Each structure stands twice: as C-alpha cells, then as structure tokens.
Amino acid sequence: MTNPVSNHDMKVFSGLSNPDLSKRIARYCGVKVSQADFELYTNGESDVDIQDSVRGKNVYIVQSSGRDTNNHLMGLLLFIQACKLAGARRITAVLPLLPYARGDHKQPDKRKPIAAKMIAGMLEVSGANQVVTVDIHSPQTEGFFSIPVDCLTARFIFERWIKENIPDWQQAVVCSPDEGGTRRAGILAEKLHLPMALIHRESFNEEHIISGNVQDKQVILIDDLADTCFTLHNAVTQLVRVGGARCVFICVTHAVLSQMPQELFCRSELVKMVVTNTVNQDYSDCHESITEKLVVIDVSDVIGEAIRRNHYGESVRAML
C-alpha cells in the first residue's frame, strides 16, 4: 500500500532564532522553508502572519532557544496557535534547545518555579501535537508533557568527530564536568568502549574530587549546554591541576555562550571545543584564540531525519 503522506503535506517553518538551521532541515526533508512574517512591536509584543496555506498539512516549526529566549518562546506559541486556527492537521514544535530546560525541579529550601513544566503546559495549550528536541537537559523533563516528545541526541555526530579527529582516541577518558551529566558521559563512554571519570564538588568546602584516573590522559569532556562556561572552565582546571590530564577536548551540544571566557580558550591543554549549531551564533568577531579552537558541527541531518520519520509514520527509536 502506498503511503498517503507526501512531501506536499509537509510544511517546515522557521522562527527567528535560527533560520540557517531551519533551511538545512528543510533541505534535508526535500522542501523549502514556508513563508511567515514576524513583527515585534515597540511595546515588546510579538505577532506572526502565515503566508502559506497550512490547512490539512503537517506543520513543523523550528524555533530554538539560547539568547533572547523569551521573545523566541512567545513567537513560537503565537505561531503554533496561528497554525491551529488555520486548520493545520498536526503541529510539531521543533525545539533543538528546549527553553528553560534547566528549570526541571524545585529545591526544597528555595521558593522557585519548575519552569520546564510551565513550558510544557504552554506548548500544549497553544496547540502543539508533538515536540522534537535535542539532548534535553534532564530526561525526566519529558514527563512534564502529555503529548509525544522525541528527545534526539547529538551523541552520534560527536562519536564520529572523536574517531576522525582525536589521535589515539582509544586511549582517552570520557569525563562529566559535574554529577548532573553522569548519565550522558556514561552512555558516550559505553558506546566508545572508554573508561569514564567524574568531577564531584563538595558543597561544604568547595573541594573538587575527580573519580577515575585521568593522569597523563586525553580527556573528552562532555556536556549538554555551555552558557557562561564557568563549569567547563572549572572542570578543565581541575582535570589538569588536580588530575594531571595531558589535554582536554570539550563536546557540547548547545553552545549558548553568553560569555566567551578567553582564559578557557587560551589554555594550552584545551585542544578543541566541539559544538553543534542548535543555537545560532556568529563567531566571526571572536578573538583568534577562540575561533581556532572552536569547531561547529551540523545537527540538521539528525533533526531532519526525525522529522522525515515522524511525517511518514516510521520509528524514531533507531536514532536514539
């Protein structure tokens, strides 16, 4: 039986956060980015006007987070409802970086919101039928949603880069910069058949303890998100000063990089920092010490394949 769904039923839209990634995803899916007009009023309010018909279509809206998160989030919610009111058959919010993903729990001694749960509710109320994201900060965040969530991973492209670019990578050690990334580092270490290390910070005296042997080793430091890079900088310092590591490679999925600490990139022990293009960044104005060590790899094929499989009703499990 011929699959009744075709590319003609697919509409890929781009928000304002990462138009280049949206174009790459649409190209992978064999379609062009559909047209929509965005407007930001002087009082800070947003508006969207969809130019292409979406009636009876499967709509995929690509809108990442990173910088200017609140405006991008509001724009996405308005976009989703506009598609729903225009008669879209199914609406998928493609969020390479899920906004407020770090707000996935409330500490008992603090009066704070669980922001990730609020985001899930807002996406559902606005009319989203499904969410696609990459390397979500905490797996339990998926439990905040009552709609399907495809949590993709950039691990495969990191694995390929490691095997092709790190000499004697078989002798390396995979390390998590903190306890929160233990599972992430453990999976990568298992897939590469490498030993694992972990940096633990004792809160009562700020002392750092490295679990695992990194003495005179190449260390692959893996994390999901780099914002101020404080955690990564601290991890590199501890690995070299305390652990005696020979050199460090950093792999980060979401390079928000609200701060670009030149002291991190000036360290001779840091060989490369490998990031993906889930967050739109312009590194042309960065200091040469940063650009020569920063490697950006494309994640659009991963997201595009997930969209293609969803569109044709195929399993996404093989990608995880």
N, C-alpha and C positions, 0 to 999 in steps of 0.2 A: 504494500500500500504506500502510495506517495505521501510524504509528509506535507500536510496542507499549509504549514507555515513557511514563508519565504522571506527573503531579504526585503521584499516590498512591504512586509508587515512590520519591519523594524525601523524605529526612529531613534537615532542617537543625538542627544542634545548636549551642549556644553554650557556649564555655568561660567562664571567669570574667574574662577580660582585657578584653573589650569587648562587653558584652551589648547595648548600644544599636545598634552596627553590625550585630550578628547579626540583630536584629529587623528592621532596614531591609533587609538582604539577603534574609531570608525573605519579607518583604512583597513585594519585587520579584519573587521567584520564585513568588508566589502560594500560599505555605504558611505555617503557623505554626511558631514555634520549638519543636522537640520537647523533651520533658522529660527532665532528668537531674539527679541530686542529687550535689553535691560535698561532700567533707568533708576538712578539714585537721586532723589530729590534733595534740595538744600537743607531740609529739616532732618535728613538722615533716613527717611523712609525709602523702601525699595519697591519696584514694580517690574513686571515681566509681561511681554506680549508675544505669544507664539505665532510665528508667521506661517508655518507649515501645518497642514491638517494632520491631526493625530487620532481622528475618530476610528475606532476599531483596530488601532495599532498597538504593538508592544513598544513602550517608550522606555528608553534608558537615559537617565540624566546623570551626567558626570560632573560632580562637584566635590572637590577635595577640601580639606581644611588647611591649617598652617597659620599663615598670617591673615589678618582681617577676618578672623573666624566668624564673628557674629554676623557681619554683613553677608558672608557667603552662606551661612546657615539659613538666615531669613530668606535670602534669594532662592535657596533650594526649596524651602517649604512653600513659598508662593508659586514656584514653578510646578511643583507636584500638584497643588490644588488646581492650578490653571489647566493642567493636562487632564485631570479628573473631570473637571467641568466641561472640557472639550470632547469628552467621550472616549478617552483612551481605554483600550481593552485591559491593559496591565501596565503598571508603572513601577520601574525598578530604580531605586536611588543608588547610584554607583558612587560610593564614598571611599576612595583609595585610603584616605586618612579620616577615620571617624572623629568628628568634633567632640571635644570634652571626654575622650575615651579614658583619660586618666582619672576622671571622677567616677570610679566604678564602685566605691564603697565609702562608708562613713566611719571614721574613727570614733570609738566610744567616748573619748574625752573631749571631742570637739563638736560644735554645732554647725555642721556643714551639710549642704545638699548632696544627693547622689546624682550628679549631673548627667551621667551616661544614661540613667534610667529615664530622666526627663527627655533627653534627645530621642530615645526610642519611642516614647509616647507621642512626641511632636511629629515624628515622621509618620507614624501610623495614623494619627488623627488627620494629618494633611492629605492622606490618601495613598501613601506608598503601599504597594503589594509585596515588595521584596527589597532587601538591602544586600549590596555586594561591597565588601571592604577588604583591605589587605593588612595582614599582620596586626590584628586588633590587640590593644594593649593587654587586656586580660580576657581569657576565653569565657569566663563567666558572664561577661557583658552580653553575650548572645542570649542569655536567659532573660534579659530585660525586654526582649521583643516577643510579640505573639505572632509575628509574620516571619517567613523564611529569611534566614541570614546566611549568606555564603562568605565565610571567613577564609579568604585566599592567603597564600603565603609567597613571599619573595625568596624563600629559602633555596629553591631550585636554581635560580639565577646566581645567587651567592655561591652555591656549591660549584657551579660551572666556572665562575670567575676565580675561585680559590684554586681549583685544579689547573686552570690555564695560566695563572699569573703568579702564584707563590711557589718559588723553588723549594723542593723537598717538603711540600705541604704535608706529606705523610708523617713527618716528624713534629708537626705543630701541636699546639694545645688550644682547644676551644675554651673561652672564658666568658662568664657573665659578669658585668660590672656591679651587680647587686643581686640580692636574693630574689627580687621580683622577676628576673629574667632567667632563672634557673631552668625552667622547663624549655624555654626557647633554645638556650645553649645546649641543653641535654639532647634535644632532637637533632640539632646540627652535628654534634659530636658523634651521635649514634650513626647517622647517615654517612659520615665521612670515616667512621671507624677510628676516631681520635679520642685521646683522653680529655677530660674536662676539668676545669678549675672554676672556683667561685670566690668572689671578693665579698667578705662579710664585714659590716661596720657595727661595732658595739656602741650603742647609743649612750651608755653611761660615761664612757671615757673617750669616744670618738676614735678609738683604735681600730685599725683595719687588719683583718686576718684573711690570708689567702689560703683557701682549701684546695690542695692539689699542687703538684710540682711544676713550676714554670722556670726553674733555674736553667739559664742558657738556652731557652726555647723560643721558637717563634710562636707568638700568641695571637689567636684570632678572637678579637673582642666583638661580641655580637649584641645588638640592642635593637629595639623596635623604633625608638624615637630619639632624636637629638634636638634639643631646644636651645638651652644655654650652653650645652656641652660640659657643664660642671661635673656631672657624674663620669663622663668618659675621660675628661682630663684627670680627674682624681684617680680613676682606675689605671690609666697609663702610668701615672706617677707611682702608684703602689706596686704595680707589676714590675717596674724597672728598679725602683729603690728598695723595696722590701723583698720581692720575689726573685730578683735577679734575671728578669726576662731579657733576651737578646734584642728582640724587636717586636713591634706590635702592628697588626693590621686591624682596622676597625670596619665592621659591616653594620650599616644602619639602614633600615627601610625608609623611615620618614625623616627627611632632613629639613626640619623647620628652621633651625639655625638662626634663631632670633638674635643670638650673639655668636660672633665668629672669633673665638679666642685664639689670637695669633700665637700665644705661648704654647698652645697644644700642637699646632702645626709646625712650629719651629723646633720641636723636639726631634732630635736625630733618630730616636728609637721608633718614632711613628713613621712607618713606610708609606702606607696608603690608607685613606678613609674612603670606603666604597659606599655610595648611597644610591637610592633609586629616585625616579622622577615623579613620585606620588605627590610631592609638593613642588609647585612651580617656583624656581629660583633663577636668578641671574647672577652668575659668579664672575662676570667679566670685570667688575670693579674691585674684586677681591685682590688682596696682596698676592704676589707671585708665590710666596711661601705656602699659601693656602691652595691656590689653583693647581700647583704642580703635584700636590698630594691628594687632591680630591678627584675621585672617579665617579661619574654618574652613569648608571646602567638603566636601560629602558625596561619598564614593567608592563608596558601596554599589551604585549602579547599574552601575558598571564590574565589580565583583566578581559581582554578581547575574547580569549578562548572561553572564559567563564560565561561571558555574555552570549557567545555563539551557542554554547551547550544549553544554557537556560532557554534560549529562544527556540531551539529545536527539540526541547524536552529530553536532552541527554544528561547523563550523570556527570556531576562535577566532582565526585568523590576521588576519582583518579588523579585530580590535580592537587590534592591536599596531602 
